[in-house]
């Protein structure tokens, strides 16, 4: 669990540093709403670790609660960031007690 938190923090820091601030705090930036991955769960979240992609190794296309998400235990060989969505374009976050996607 701690490893996923570090990855999310690193991804966020890199995104803010390299992204130049084009993405707002809500993670939507200038992206049209249809570019934001859907949320598959309505369970309450308390931390970002409560939210995951719907597939392992960056191959997910949506966000869901960890209780409803996949169990990712093997090594990732796809070249995509482990806990990301759409091969690193988004990361799962907990916003206002619901899972959401923060996208670049």
Rosetta blueprint (number, residue, H / E / L):
1 X L
2 X H
3 X H
4 X H
5 X H
6 X H
7 X H
8 X H
9 X H
10 X H
11 X H
12 X H
13 X H
14 X H
15 X H
16 X H
17 X H
18 X H
19 X H
20 X L
21 X L
22 X L
23 X L
24 X L
25 X L
26 X L
27 X L
28 X L
29 X L
30 X L
31 X L
32 X L
33 X H
34 X H
35 X H
36 X L
37 X L
38 X E
39 X E
40 X L
41 X L
42 X L
43 X L
44 X L
45 X L
46 X L
47 X L
48 X H
49 X H
50 X H
51 X E
52 X E
53 X E
54 X L
55 X L
56 X L
57 X L
58 X L
59 X L
60 X E
61 X L
62 X E
63 X E
64 X E
65 X E
66 X L
67 X L
68 X L
69 X L
70 X L
71 X L
72 X L
73 X L
74 X L
75 X L
76 X L
77 X L
78 X L
79 X L
80 X L
81 X L
82 X L
83 X L
84 X E
85 X E
86 X L
87 X L
88 X L
89 X L
90 X E
91 X E
92 X E
93 X E
94 X E
95 X E
96 X L
97 X L
98 X E
99 X E
100 X E
101 X E
102 X E
103 X E
104 X L
